[in-house]
Amino acid sequence: MPREKKFKIISWSCFLACVLLWVPNLVFQIGAGFWMLTYVIGPIGITFGILNKSALLIVLNAIMSISFFLVMFIGSLVEAYL
């Protein structure tokens, strides 16, 4: 298997892992601290996205790296308008 394909699989796996880390908090309303792993896994996905030269993977993993701030911002907006 070529290196670029391995990098792509690892980067996609990091993105999916970050999404799954948010499931207990957002879907099941369980206050689990697993989402903090997005600060570790996201930059790993960004690194492999850079090695793969895929702008999509870089952006997706960067969004997941700052997902806590995005979720807090969206949650504040929703709470303010309800």
FENPE-V369470 format. One record per pair of residues at least 12 apart in sequence whose ideal C-beta (glycine too) atoms are under 8 Angstrom apart, sorted by the first residue. I is the first residue (numbers start at 1). J is the second residue. Records with the same first field share a line. If there is no record, write none. Layout:
BEGIN
I=J  J
END
This chain:
BEGIN
3=51
4=51  52  53
7=48  49  51  52
8=48  52  54  57
10=44  45  48
11=45  46  48  49  52  54  57  61
12=57
13=45
14=41  42  44  45  48  61  64
15=45  57  60  61  64
17=37  41
18=37  38  41  42  45  61  64  65  67
19=64
21=34  35  37  38  41
22=35  38  67  71
26=71
35=67  68
38=64  65  67  68
39=65  68
41=64
42=61  62  64  65  66  67
43=61  65
45=57  60  61  64
46=58  61  62  65
49=61
END
